[in-house]
Amino acid sequence: MGEDAVRISKLPMLNMERQWLMADIDMSGFPNFINSEAKFQIIAESALDMAIKDAALHSYQNIGLSIGTVLGNVLYKEKRLIENTKDDKMRESLSYPAAYLSEVFNLKGICMTISTACASGTDAIGVVARRIMSGETDIIIAGGVEVLSDFALLGFHNLHALTETKVCPFDKNRTGLALGEGAAFIILESEKHAIKRGGKIYGRVMGYASMSDATHLAAPHREGRGLADAIHQAISESNINLYDVNYINAHGTGTVYNDLMETKAIKRVFGKTAYEIPVSSTKSMLGHSFGSSGVIEAICCLLSIKNKSIPPTINYTERDPECDLDYVPNVSRRHYVHIAMSLSAGFGGQNSAIVFGEI
Amino acid sequence: MKPVITGISRLAGKDKDAAIDRHMRCIKEMRFVNDIERLVIASVGNVLEDAKIEFPVGNHDIAIYMGIDDAVEDIKDEYFDNIINVGILGASPLLFPYTSPNALAAQVSIAFDIRGESITFHIENSCVDVLKYAAICVVKGYAKMAIAGSIRLENKKLPENEGRYKAEFFFIETEASAGKRGVKKYYHEGWNEDVL
């Protein structure tokens, strides 16, 4: 069964009575969490440390870092504007999360910040995978970090995008998304480099593509044109057949338009094969942590390949006649996943698809 | 394959109006919310014009690689100041999408109907890394052609129409593509094998 991390909670900084559904991190497990505005530092440091230890990297001073984020450090801005204090230009800069982590972990390679709305995490991986494939470098860390903020909550609230009941992607009665937060990192290496140092390999990046809708700043193309183009291009780059894809981790926000658009895009590319591919939304459990969600979902794909098990779409109760694919309702499933694809879409008509394969 | 530059555009806020009036005839009808997006649209229109690319484009052949510095913070400050002053209703649904740094690249894709890849990088002082990545993408075939450049906060003390922001864009394609299209190629300092 999938576990629901979405709960009723209050806004982080503004003193408002109203409560929202969100998947916020319980910071009581972090004894060094003192300043609420520094939340991103705590969660990002913990996640990056975990990734470095998992990869058994002992020497990493020449490694670069690519971070996908939209509002990763926005709590500094919120605090400064609420208290009407002096500019903290350095910490308010969107490059700060990447710069901060590079300094703390003494990473001296390239340091980049990618901000493509809710596709930021996927693009942070895709962009550096290309840099490795071009031979520019052998190893880079890619990740995403995002914290819940009044800034984002109120923005999505006034766009009527937030659910007041449950996040139930692809369900007939879906009413919207719940915001989440988190940090996630993966270590990307050339195969040669990983084998040479004896690192364990979760999977390979087979293909990646990003495409634009070019239609609307805050709404997806209704027929999923841009996402279909990205899926098509990523599959073509992977040099695989459509029926080789065993699992799709959908963007699956739980909004009416996204889930319908995404279903149409998948069907547009895969045709009848679409009905044979399990498609699930992990946002049903973790909420939508915009910039970092792409990296979290990439990890879900890699673990589905490693563990031969796919995560479910929870809170799924009633089939939508227009969303008629296999959404892995409510319970995880044993499944031979050799190739998995993660999809992301975001404001500005951003669409990204990345394909992971078994080694 | 060798990447070459076939279009250049540098524009400050005070020069944008004439350019945007000229491009308005060919771009999608759209509503501008802030001056910075007018500047970016004007500047990208100029670089496409210089590279002899007709628009609206209507295909995936061109990618957009855009660097943005703290220019985006002005929009965030305005959005959040409204919340502090008005409360929940101050969170403008019109302004909110613009707080995402990719909004400017997105408006470019919409205005000129550019359906290829669009990646926004946060930069500090220079867009060299953005150009370098664009060149890799063109050479390796991830994009046929690319618009690459930046929008930067030039002088925080100045209002927008006196040069607060500066936009700088380059059109990059392979030498073979430029030759086939019969367009001029630029060479300038800083754009050499070392940078690429």
Interface residues (C-beta under 8 A of the other chain):
Chain A: L14 M16 R18 V70 L71 V74 K77 E78 L81 I82 K89 E92 S93 L94 S95 I110 M112 T113 I114 S115 T116 A117 D123 V127 R130 R131 M133 S134 E136 D150 F151 L154 G155 F156 H157 N158 L159 A209 S210 M211 S212 D213 A214 T215 H216 L217 A218 R225 G226 D229 Q233 G346 F347 G348 G349 Q350
Chain B: H60 I64 I68 D70 V72 E73 K76 D77 Y79 F80 D81 I83 I84 G87 I88 L89 G90 A91 S92 P93 F96 P97 Y98 T99 S100 P101 N102 A103 A105 A106 Q107 S109 I110 D113 I114 R115 G116 E117 S118 I119 T120 F121 H122 I123 E124 D129 Y133 I136 C137 K140 Y142
